């Protein structure tokens, strides 16, 4: 009976319509790569955009068990877009380069044409929640 809440069959039509529950959810914890920018394209709602770095670290070599070996690190950069009006404005105002933040959202794969008329692909995280964890340790001069 629980399954019937999520799946609907229409046997009278040529093809069956099946509605399934699915999920597109991303959680990231990292540091901001540059101060956010706000853009508005073709009269659409503005968007705040910034990059976020996440790091993955692991030990390499044969002596992983003995805490020896070299430590390797990989940094992955994520493009974050914030469309929600209140969150967009607060993110633009308070997120700064170096800030440690937590982002929840969904992943979006899109295409655009660059200034040289070349079609490019872009992967973006559409944020619906941003939690500020630090100010990046940078103090403003008074």
ZIWO-V534320 format. One record per residue. SS is DSSP state (A for helix, B for strand, O for the rest). Layout:
ss = [SS/SS]
This chain:
ss = [O/A/A/A/A/A/O/O/O/O/O/O/O/O/O/O/O/O/O/O/O/O/O/O/O/B/B/B/B/B/B/B/O/O/O/O/B/B/B/O/O/O/O/O/O/O/B/B/B/B/B/B/B/B/B/B/B/B/B/B/O/O/O/O/O/O/O/O/O/B/B/B/B/B/B/B/B/B/B/B/B/B/O/O/A/A/A/A/A/A/A/A/A/A/O/O/O/O/O/B/B/B/B/B/B/B/B/B/B/B/B/B/B/O/O/O/O/O/B/B/B/B/B/B/B/B/B/B/B/B/B/B/O/O/O/O/O/O/O/O/O/O]
